[in-house]
Amino acid sequence: MNQPNPYLFALCNQLETQLGFKIKNIANAQKCSEVLALEKLYISPHTIARMYGVVKPFRTPYKDTLNIIVRYLNYTDWEDYCNNQTNIPFDPNYFLTESSDGFSLAVLQLALANEDFKALQLVLEKAKENKNEAILFTAAELIGAYVRKSKKQQELLQLLANSSIIGHLFFYECYVDEDNENKYFSEALLQYYLPNITNDYRRLYVYSFVISQTAHKENQLSSYSSSFLDLIPQLDKSKCHFHELSRWIECLILIDGFNKVLQNTWKHHANELIALSIGLSLNEKAWLLSRSLKALVLFGFKEELFNCHEFNEVVDDLIKNQTKKLHSIALYVLQLYWISKSMYLNSKTIYKPFRIHNILFQNESNEKTAIEFAVASLFASGENKNIINDNLKSFCEKKNVHWVLKLID
C-alpha cells in the first residue's frame, strides 16, 4: 500500500463541506454513500467510515476510492486533486522532522535501525498523543519493514504486542506478512498478539490468518478452526473490514474442504461472494474473490468455477476495469485465474497481462513470483515452456503455493 498523502485530510474536510454534513458515525457514512451513488459513484459505507476513523483501525483508502471521491468534487482523479491543492499545511512530523518533544518518525527510524528497544518503547508511548493517522500508518509501514530483517525479530514482535493499542496499530493491524517465512509471523500472532486483544474482529483476523497459512502451506486443517467457528456467530459481516470479510469466507471454504463437504457447499459460498461484492470498490471485490478462489482451487474446484457464470461476470468486470493505479496481489490472483479460464474455454479474447513492480510486494513475494511464472508458462512455447514448467513446479512446492499449480494444471 502506498504511503498516505497528507492531502487526504483536506479531502475529508472538503467532502464534508460539499455534502453539507459531518461524518461522525456509521449513519453519516451510509448517507454519504447514498449521495455518491446518486451520481453513479459507488463506495461502501464501511470504507467511508474507516476513512473518517469511525471504524477502527484506520487504513489509507485505495487509489480507486480516492478517484471516486474527487470525481464527486469535480476533479478528474486523485492526481488532479493533489495538483490543485496549493495551500495545504503539512504536519511537521510528516517529513521526518520534529518541532517539539512529541512523536517523531525520525526518532522511530533511528531506534529501529539501532535496535534500541528501550528507546523504541518510549517512542511508542509518545505516539499515543499523536492524532495524525497518516503519520501513524507511515510508522506502521516503517516498523513492518524492519521486522522482517531484524536480528532481534521475536523481541521486537513481543514488544509491539505488549504495547497495547499503539503496538497493535503499528504492526498487526497495518502490516501482514503472507510469506511468513519459518512461520515467524503466525507464531507471533498466537504467542504475543492473541493474549493481548479483546476485540473479536481482531481475533477473527488471527484465527483466519493461521487457518489459511496452515491449509496452504501444510495441507491440513488448523486446530484453531474450532475457535474460529465458535467466534463467528458473535460477529456481524456488515461491520467487517473487507479484509476480515474475505478471510472469513475463505476459512469457511477451507474448513468445508478438509471436512469433505465442499462438493455440497461450494455453490453456496460462490453465491455469497457475489452477494457480498455488491457495493464494494474494485479493490475490495478483488480481495473478497481472490482469497476464496484460491481456497476453492486448492480443493480442485477450478472447473466448477470456470463454469460458474455469475462468479465469472464479477471477475470479468474486475479484469476489464483494472488500471495501473490499482494493482494488488488480489488482482494478480484474479488475472491468473482469468487467463486460465479463457484458455480452458477457448476464448478468442486478446489480453496483455500486467506486471507489478517488486517494491509493492514486500510481504507477498513468494506468491507474486509463482503467479508470474505461471502466467509465463501459459504463454511460453518450445524449450522455454519446458524450462518454466520444471522450475515453476519446483518453486511452488518449495514455497507452498500449491493452488497455482492446481489452477494451471
Summary of the structure (lengths in Angstrom):
residues: 409
radius of gyration: 21.8
end to end distance: 31.6
largest distance: 64.5
contacts: 1281
relative contact order: 0.07
helix: 69%
strand: 0%
